[in-house]
Amino acid sequence: MYDPARGFPQVVVELAYADPDRAVDWLVRAFGFRLLLRQPAAGGIHHADLDTGGGVVMVRRTGERHTAACSADHTCKQVIVWVPDVDAHRAHAEAAGAEIVQPPTDKPWGLRQYLVRDLEGHLWEFTRHLRDVPPGEWGAVATA
């Protein structure tokens, strides 16, 4: 199952939540993720895998392993997920109670993005590719 040679993503994000049961239910409802796997434990979820439509987010209980958080509200952690329609996704997430931090915006680097905070403070940026823009046109320098 966890074999990149068979299609499992080579990079996976794992996020810790104080209430992973609530987090999984909310992430599925608000962001449209699909629950792939749930490992039960006494008092709720020990671990869960969520399909984002092109990647996997793993959810676990806070404090089960050492984590170096930048702040108590997790603001140093941000997950970026590609979606086919940023505006429809924002509307769905907002209707589910998500806190919209930045509305959908077309960025100079050719992406349409919005930023949202989940129920425990993690930041999520949902994005869609609009067009290819050479790095020099938006102030970056390509090194490769």
Secondary structure, DSSP 8 states (H G I E B T S, - for coil): ---GGGT--SS-EEEEESSHHHHHHHHHHHH--EEEEEEEETTEEEEEEEE-SSSEEEEEETTSS----SSTT-TT-EEEEE-S-HHHHHHHHHHTT-EEEEEEEE-TTSEEEEEEE-TTS-EEEEEEE-----GGGGT-----
